Amino acid sequence: MKYKRILLKLSGESLMGAKQFGIDNERINAYAKQIKEIRNSGHEIAIVIGGGNIFRGVQAEEGGMDRTHGDYMGMLATMINAMALQAALESNGVHTRLQSAIEMKAIAEPFIRRKAVRHLEKGRVVIFGAGTGNPFFTTDSAASLRAIEINADVILKGTRVDGIYSADPEKDKTATKFNDITFDDVYKKGLNVMDLTAFTLCKENNLPIIVFDMDTPGNLEKVLSGEPIGTVVHN
Ligand code: GTP
């Protein structure tokens, strides 16, 4: 198995499905089913999820709120999504553990790296909530950091688009998709895969990233079985 231990990064926005806000039950249930499939085929799965469907720190700052305050609210938003995903997974019969970067003992374990790894070894899906626990870091950075900490083999970035393009395919008809690309070429071409903090952490730790469309059922399993969907970023 090429990628046994994976870190799956899901965006908060994608949980909205067709809704304007919050969590679409069908969408989160579809994600849970995809995750169950790969768990059943023996992968160890950790998940980081965003919070933009509920609260975005950056927009709050535009409205005059202190950035750090908004970022902490965003971290709480990720916990709401993490709890929803935990419930969806467990209703599909998948054992999970939720760990939070900000202590909230009544609802989640604190983040303890060695415990997270133990859970993974026991076949539990581990969800990391509250980002990195620090303002000024995105959930992409949390995903990179946690992936490195748990020695994940790959980050799978589930998005609404099916990979990385040479330009925005919605604006530029000549845009072409990369099947694979190096970290250096992403920098050179100024492509937007993750924020640079997150991206650089991956590059420096030689952690490949696969960007793929998570909203098509079955894609998660296809990516892991090596089908050429999505884009692989590597050194
Ligand atoms: P192993 O002992 O390795 O099998 O792991 P375990 O997670 O089953 O053991 P533990 O006794 O630590 O946890 C039992 C349950 O309590 C799990 O559902 C944990 O997620 C939960 N749990 C553990 N620590 C905390 C905590 O600090 N807060 C909350 N809310 N739940 C916790």
Boltz pocket constraint, residues with backbone or C-beta under 6 A from the ligand:
constraints:
  - pocket:
      binder: B
      contacts: [[A, 96], [A, 97], [A, 98], [A, 104], [A, 105], [A, 106], [A, 107], [A, 108], [A, 109], [A, 110], [A, 118], [A, 119]]
      max_distance: 6.0
